[in-house]
Amino acid sequence: MEEVPVPGLTLIDDWIGKSDEDQLLGLVDAGNWRNDLKRRVQHFGYRYDYRARSVSLADHLGPLPGWLAMLAGRLVDGGAFSKPPDQVIINEYLPGQGISAHIDCVPCFGETIAILSLGGSTVMKFQCSANGAGRELTLPNCSLLTLMGPARYDWLHAIPARMSDVIDGVKTPRIRRVSLTFRSVNIAA
Ligand SMILES: O=C(O)CCC(=O)C(=O)O
């Protein structure tokens, strides 16, 4: 596939260190996993209704716990958000699991999507909704992906459901990956 740039996409390697990663995985696994999708998820701040593709005031779960609020603060300090994101979805991907191509709900969420990868690396696929142009990107563990502008609004992203990825030309078996996706919820007052 011809590699084209995805405007508005930023990937920061080693956004956290290895010991932070281990600590975060421990905190994630102390939480309550939901089993209503093919993969396990946890929702914080607001519950997202996958079927209705909506978030409403009735979905408010409360403030982010301290450890997620601290990461949300770092995202503001780094310039990804102008105020702390108030919603986090944690996704767990076992080998063979993925997420289908989508653009995050536009009325539900604000202009930045930030994804922190823990555990395994994965390959994310991007496709421009206007002209079909494609791009694959490896998301290493400890990296932070941010999607803004066209990357947020005009490009679909997906993780193919497969057992291995080709990373730097090498077939790499998947291991468990956990992602933390930070968003700001748009709710009309
Ligand atoms: O897990 C990821 O890296 C992607 C998550 C995602 O796209 C989503 O939750 O909408």
The ligand as an ORCA input file, in Angstrom:
! r2SCAN-3c Opt
* xyz 0 1
  O      -7.664      0.787     20.699
  C      -7.320      1.612     19.884
  O      -6.150      1.866     19.656
  C      -8.377      2.318     19.091
  C      -9.608      2.592     19.896
  C     -10.686      3.226     19.091
  O     -10.541      3.486     17.922
  C     -11.955      3.522     19.716
  O     -12.180      3.172     20.887
  O     -12.808      4.136     19.041
*
